[in-house]
Amino acid sequence: MAVQKVDMSVDLGFFRLTNPVLTASGTFGYGIEMMPFVELKKLGGVVTKGLYFEPREGNPPPRLVEVTAGLLNAIGLPGIGVKAFIRDILPRLREEKATVIVNVCGETVEEYVKVVRCLDEAEGIAFYELNISCPNVEEEGRCPALNPQATYSVVSRVKKAAQRPIVTKLSPNVTDIALIARAAEEAGSDALSLVNTFLGLAVNVETRRPKLANVYGGLSGPAIKPLALRLVYQTVQAVNIPVIGLGGIVTGYDALEFLSVGARAVQIGTANFFDPQATLRIIQEMEEFCREHNISRIEDFIGSFRI
Ligand SMILES: Cc1cc2nc3c(=O)[nH]c(=O)nc-3n(C[C@H](O)[C@H](O)[C@H](O)COP(=O)(O)O)c2cc1C
């Protein structure tokens, strides 16, 4: 008999998501901006825009440029700071019954710890996503995600301080993702998410100048999907903790590719900019696929990829 109702919930070990579709940090505001388009409680979770301790302006414009099948951004992590988030945004997300995942940033290891300690005092957060792709002043501006020692250092310090589970978000701009993934796992990370954006450059040939004021930017969108999928697959094979996959997902089929190689959940980023309801559509498309293929639990599909 054909499957009528699909169980879309997925277990991360430390948290059960009602479905595997989360938003990607920085592409869905703090969640409340998207309420006219999406009923937040229908999502597996809302990952907020990155939060530092203090408010920040971000980089000067131009800081976004469209490229073939993608977006190049050098936004520079502007934000309202952790205290304003807790005071003004979090109560509204709680009212909406959203599953809230806060993306945590820091210029120093101490700042990551300060942000997490502050969030620990607030109610209505499911877990944290550690953005280790922030320029670190103690590492001469390099981000911790590029180096296994720096990754270990920040993740272990935050893990000791935090009262909630931690997902470490990895950068794709490395030669051996397994090395970094294992460093985060050994440091106590409860799960991993990847990928953040790929470092890129766009040139205006009329002026012979960079299209972004920051010169370099992070590439996201459909252009990166096969690159991201390869990195997610390699990471799943390298660690024993859950992996959340993202990078260029636009359809339910794209999301299922990530689940098939072992990701337990996915995040949707750039697609929100051209289809604000992409997350809900993707959940529906995944569910339809399961029904058509007689899969009663989405978890049974995870890791089903074979060579
Ligand atoms: C405009 C913009 C802002 C972003 N801001 C953040 C951020 O604050 N923290 C973070 O961890 N990732 C940030 N990202 C990266 C995305 O969360 C995601 O990792 C990346 O865009 C790849 O997914 P996609 O191809 O589905 O967009 C940002 C991406 C974009 C395009």
The ligand as an ORCA input file, in Angstrom:
! r2SCAN-3c Opt
* xyz 0 1
  C      24.259     37.437      2.349
  C      24.818     36.257      3.108
  C      25.072     36.407      4.489
  C      25.598     35.323      5.218
  N      25.824     35.473      6.570
  C      26.268     34.412      7.298
  C      26.422     34.499      8.731
  O      26.098     35.512      9.369
  N      26.925     33.420      9.402
  C      27.250     32.236      8.741
  O      27.681     31.276      9.394
  N      27.072     32.121      7.395
  C      26.605     33.157      6.678
  N      26.402     33.027      5.316
  C      26.677     31.740      4.657
  C      25.379     30.913      4.482
  O      24.782     30.629      5.729
  C      25.657     29.584      3.726
  O      26.648     28.873      4.442
  C      26.136     29.795      2.291
  O      25.465     30.878      1.681
  C      25.966     28.545      1.423
  O      24.617     28.161      1.329
  P      23.668     28.602      0.054
  O      24.429     28.244     -1.190
  O      22.397     27.797      0.243
  O      23.459     30.061      0.185
  C      25.876     34.097      4.569
  C      25.608     33.960      3.184
  C      25.080     35.022      2.463
  C      24.786     34.836      0.992
*
